[in-house]
Amino acid sequence: MQNFQFLNALLLIIYLKGSLAGSCSSKEDDIVVDVASSSNTPSNRLINGSVIQINKELGKVQVIEYIASGTHADVYKALLLTGRNEVALKVITLRDDGTREREIEKAKKEVKMLYEFANKYANRIIQIYGDNLKTYKQNQIFIVLELGEKNLLDYYNQIILQREIASGISLTTEEKGNILNEILIEAAEALKQFHQYGIHFDIKPGNFVVSNENEQIKLVDLGTSFWGTQIYIKGPASVGTNLYTAPELKNASHGTLVTKKADIYSFGVMMYKLKYSPRELIGNFDRSHLDKNNRLDNIIQVVKIFFAVK
């Protein structure tokens, strides 16, 4: 009973009533593409205190500290010297190994999407402040973004710790569940906003961050995203993070149709991860659980009922 209360609280209001119902677009939105394999960026870390010219309009930023690495880039906390406000600096390192042009195109696509969302006043998508795509001369592309230092797991653990310190006692399972519900509802709202325009393809706890400016949960890392509501895949797609990747992406054959349902599958796995093993590393997570009739299967069944999906 407790599990289904948790699920109903999410699925909830979660998301998104109508998101799946409207997931298939008209024929004009159909696109046929090859989805290229992703690869990790080498760790050519910037030195704290480094000053970098972004462009004439934005000026320079000074690196404060390293935050995290994503699939395609390193992210740093930095200071925008013209306004003295803190920002996130995303650094994409280009390599001479046959991936250079592809990484440039991905960066251009991500920047274009971020500006599109900014123009649409999408307050649940991370904001972009500037980039050096028109002027970069070496092997690094810089994108300056709204700063969000905590991802969902960091935020969840921080709230639990703060409340336990304040009360002097450990939170109950129900209290932790209520905190998680609130966090996931916000994350679902961010994904709902994104799904008005595209498919993300890499939904996981690390790609939702809490804005330092207003503490809203926002969606980040659009490097593998697609602007549109459905896409035809020519073969198995190595996008996103393996644990969270939807089966239709892993097992795609020529002409496989993929919609935002792929993101919703990933969101369901993320729910499971945060609910049942929030402190485990991805590498220690038992991937075989995803194929058994257990808790995750229950989540999937509730999702199907909630969204009337067959």
C-alpha positions in Angstrom: 0.0 0.0 0.0 2.8 2.4 0.9 4.5 1.8 -2.5 1.3 2.7 -4.3 0.8 5.8 -2.2 4.3 6.8 -3.2 3.5 6.1 -6.9 0.2 7.9 -6.9 1.8 10.9 -5.2 4.1 11.1 -8.1 2.5 9.7 -11.0 0.8 11.9 -9.7 0.3 14.7 -10.4 3.3 13.5 -11.9 3.2 14.2 -14.9 1.9 15.4 -16.6 -1.5 14.5 -17.4 -1.7 14.5 -21.2 2.0 14.3 -21.9 1.8 10.8 -23.3 -1.6 11.4 -24.8 -0.1 14.1 -26.9 3.2 12.4 -27.6 2.6 11.6 -31.2 2.8 14.5 -33.6 1.6 15.1 -37.1 3.5 13.7 -40.0 5.3 16.9 -40.6 7.4 16.3 -37.4 8.7 13.0 -38.6 12.5 13.0 -39.0 14.9 10.2 -40.0 18.4 10.4 -38.4 21.4 8.5 -37.3 22.0 8.9 -33.6 25.8 8.8 -33.1 27.5 7.1 -30.2 28.5 9.3 -27.3 31.8 9.3 -25.6 33.4 10.7 -22.5 35.3 14.0 -22.6 39.0 13.7 -21.5 39.7 15.4 -18.2 41.7 18.4 -19.3 40.7 20.4 -16.2 40.9 24.1 -16.1 42.9 25.6 -13.3 41.0 27.5 -10.6 41.5 31.2 -11.1 41.9 30.9 -14.9 40.3 33.9 -16.7 38.6 33.1 -20.0 37.3 35.5 -22.7 33.8 34.2 -23.8 32.8 36.9 -26.3 32.7 40.7 -26.7 29.1 41.0 -25.3 29.5 38.8 -22.3 33.2 39.5 -21.5 35.3 37.3 -19.3 34.7 34.7 -16.6 37.0 33.5 -13.9 37.0 29.8 -13.0 36.2 29.2 -9.3 36.1 25.4 -9.0 35.3 22.2 -10.9 31.7 21.0 -10.4 31.2 17.8 -12.5 31.7 16.0 -15.7 29.0 15.1 -18.2 29.0 12.9 -21.2 30.5 15.6 -23.4 31.9 18.2 -21.1 33.3 19.4 -17.8 31.3 22.0 -15.8 32.8 24.6 -13.5 31.6 27.2 -11.1 32.8 30.6 -12.4 32.5 34.3 -11.8 31.2 36.6 -14.6 33.6 39.5 -14.3 31.4 42.1 -15.9 28.5 41.6 -13.4 30.4 39.8 -10.6 27.7 37.1 -10.5 28.4 33.4 -10.3 27.6 31.2 -13.3 28.2 27.7 -14.6 30.9 27.3 -17.3 30.4 24.3 -19.5 33.6 23.4 -21.4 33.5 21.0 -24.4 36.9 19.7 -25.3 37.3 18.9 -29.0 39.5 16.0 -30.0 41.3 15.0 -33.2 39.9 11.4 -33.1 37.1 11.7 -35.7 34.6 13.1 -33.3 35.5 16.8 -33.6 32.9 17.9 -36.2 30.2 15.9 -34.5 30.9 17.5 -31.1 30.9 20.9 -32.7 27.5 20.2 -34.3 26.1 18.9 -30.9 27.4 22.1 -29.2 25.7 24.3 -31.8 22.5 22.4 -31.4 22.5 22.6 -27.7 23.2 26.4 -27.7 20.5 26.9 -30.3 18.0 25.0 -28.2 18.9 26.9 -25.0 18.4 30.2 -26.8 15.0 28.9 -28.1 13.9 28.0 -24.6 15.1 31.4 -23.3 13.0 33.1 -26.0 10.0 31.1 -24.8 10.5 32.1 -21.2 10.9 28.4 -20.2 11.7 28.9 -16.5 12.3 25.2 -15.8 15.1 24.9 -18.4 18.6 26.1 -17.4 19.2 29.6 -18.8 22.1 30.4 -21.2 24.0 33.7 -20.9 26.5 33.3 -23.7 29.0 31.2 -25.7 32.1 31.4 -27.9 30.9 29.3 -30.8 31.5 32.1 -33.3 35.0 32.9 -32.1 36.6 29.8 -30.6 40.1 29.2 -32.1 41.5 26.3 -30.1 40.0 23.0 -29.0 37.5 24.2 -26.4 34.0 25.5 -26.7 32.6 27.5 -23.8 29.0 27.9 -22.8 28.0 30.1 -19.9 24.9 29.0 -18.0 22.8 29.7 -15.0 24.5 28.1 -12.0 23.0 25.0 -10.3 25.5 23.2 -8.1 23.2 20.5 -6.7 21.6 17.7 -8.6 18.5 15.8 -7.4 20.4 13.3 -5.3 22.5 16.1 -3.7 19.4 18.1 -3.0 17.5 15.2 -1.6 20.3 14.2 0.8 20.9 17.9 1.8 17.2 18.4 2.8 17.2 15.2 4.8 20.4 16.1 6.6 19.3 19.7 7.3 16.0 18.5 8.8 17.6 15.7 10.9 20.1 18.2 12.3 17.4 20.7 13.1 15.2 18.1 14.8 17.9 16.0 16.4 16.3 12.8 15.2 16.3 10.7 12.1 13.5 11.2 9.6 11.0 8.4 9.2 10.6 6.6 5.9 7.3 8.4 5.3 8.9 11.8 5.9 11.7 11.0 3.5 9.1 9.9 1.0 7.3 13.2 1.3 10.5 15.1 0.6 11.2 12.9 -2.5 7.6 13.4 -3.7 8.1 17.2 -3.7 11.4 17.0 -5.5 10.1 14.6 -8.2 7.0 16.7 -8.8 9.3 19.7 -9.5 11.5 17.6 -11.8 8.4 16.3 -13.6 7.3 19.9 -14.2 10.7 20.7 -15.8 10.4 17.6 -18.1 6.8 18.5 -18.9 7.9 22.0 -20.0 10.7 20.5 -22.1 8.3 18.0 -23.8 6.3 20.8 -25.3 9.2 21.2 -27.7 11.5 18.2 -27.7 12.8 14.8 -26.4 15.7 15.0 -24.0 17.2 11.5 -24.3 19.3 11.6 -21.1 16.9 11.9 -18.1 18.7 11.0 -14.9 19.2 12.6 -11.4 22.4 14.4 -12.6 20.6 16.2 -15.4 18.2 18.0 -13.0 19.9 20.8 -11.0 18.7 23.2 -8.3 19.2 26.8 -9.4 21.4 28.8 -7.1 19.3 31.9 -7.9 15.8 30.8 -7.1 16.1 27.1 -5.9 13.9 25.9 -8.7 14.7 22.4 -10.1 15.7 22.8 -13.8 16.6 20.5 -16.6 20.1 20.7 -18.1 22.5 19.0 -20.6 20.7 19.2 -24.0 23.7 17.8 -25.9 21.8 14.7 -27.1 18.3 16.3 -27.2 16.1 16.5 -30.2 13.8 19.4 -31.1 10.5 17.7 -32.1 8.0 15.3 -30.7 9.1 12.1 -32.5 12.0 10.8 -34.4 12.9 7.7 -36.5 16.0 5.9 -35.4 18.1 3.9 -37.9 19.6 1.6 -35.4 20.6 1.1 -31.7 21.3 4.5 -30.2 24.2 5.0 -27.7 22.7 8.1 -26.2 22.0 9.0 -22.6 23.1 6.9 -19.6 22.8 3.1 -19.9 21.0 2.5 -16.7 18.2 4.9 -17.6 18.0 4.3 -21.4 14.6 3.2 -22.7 14.5 -0.3 -24.5 13.3 1.2 -27.8 16.6 3.1 -28.0 18.8 0.2 -27.1 17.0 -2.3 -29.3 16.1 0.1 -32.2 16.2 -1.3 -35.8 15.9 0.7 -39.0 12.9 3.0 -38.9 12.1 2.6 -35.2 9.8 5.4 -34.0 10.9 7.0 -30.7 8.8 9.6 -28.8 8.9 11.3 -25.4 7.8 8.0 -23.9 11.6 7.2 -23.9 12.1 10.1 -21.5 9.2 9.0 -19.3 10.7 5.5 -19.1 14.0 7.1 -17.9 12.0 9.2 -15.4 10.4 6.1 -14.0 13.8 4.4 -13.5 15.1 7.6 -11.9 12.1 7.5 -9.5 13.0 3.9 -8.6 16.7 4.8 -8.1 15.9 7.7 -5.8 13.2 5.8 -3.9 15.0 2.5 -3.3 18.8 3.1 -3.6 19.5 6.9 -3.5 22.9 6.6 -2.0 24.2 3.8 -4.2 26.6 4.5 -7.0 25.3 3.7 -10.4 28.1 1.1 -10.8 26.8 -0.8 -7.7 23.1 -0.7 -8.8 21.8 -4.1 -9.7 20.8 -3.7 -13.4 19.1 -7.1 -13.4 16.3 -5.7 -11.2 15.0 -3.8 -14.2 14.0 -7.0 -15.9 12.2 -8.7 -13.0 8.7 -8.6 -11.7 9.4 -6.4 -8.7 9.2 -2.8 -7.5 10.2 -1.3 -10.8 7.7 -3.5 -12.6 5.0 -2.2 -10.3 6.0 1.3 -11.2 5.8 0.5 -14.9 2.4 -1.0 -14.5 1.1 2.1 -12.6 2.6 4.3 -15.2 0.7 2.4 -17.9 -2.5 2.6 -16.0 -2.0 6.3 -15.2 -1.3 7.3 -18.8 -3.6 4.7 -20.4 -0.6 3.3 -22.3 -0.8 -0.2 -23.8 
